[in-house]
């Protein structure tokens, strides 16, 4: 799944993704950037 990396300022394929549920109950996907290892986050089912 692709997400926007805030550090690289580019869309990249997320690595080590996991599905989470936010505090408000909405689904999201969390992973890491394969280039800079920064946490990436994407709201919505994935």
C-alpha positions in Angstrom: 0.0 0.0 0.0 1.3 3.5 -0.8 1.4 6.4 1.6 3.0 9.8 1.7 6.3 10.0 3.6 6.6 13.4 5.3 10.3 13.2 5.6 11.1 12.2 2.0 8.2 14.3 0.7 7.2 11.5 -1.7 4.7 8.7 -2.1 6.2 5.4 -1.3 5.2 1.8 -0.8 4.8 1.1 2.9 6.9 -1.6 4.5 5.9 -3.7 7.6 2.3 -2.6 7.4 -0.3 -3.4 10.1 -4.0 -2.5 10.4 -5.0 -0.4 13.4 -8.1 1.3 14.7 -7.8 5.0 15.7 -9.3 6.5 18.8 -12.4 7.6 17.0 -13.0 4.1 15.7 -11.9 4.6 12.1 -9.6 2.0 10.5 -6.1 3.0 9.4 -2.8 1.4 8.2 0.5 2.1 9.8 4.0 1.2 8.4 7.5 2.4 7.7 9.2 4.1 4.8 11.6 1.8 3.1 14.1 4.6 2.4 14.3 6.6 5.6 12.5 4.3 8.1 10.1 7.0 9.2 6.6 5.9 10.4 4.0 6.3 7.7 0.3 6.4 8.3 -2.8 6.1 6.0 -6.4 6.6 7.0 -8.9 4.1 5.6 -9.2 0.4 5.2 -6.3 -1.2 3.4 
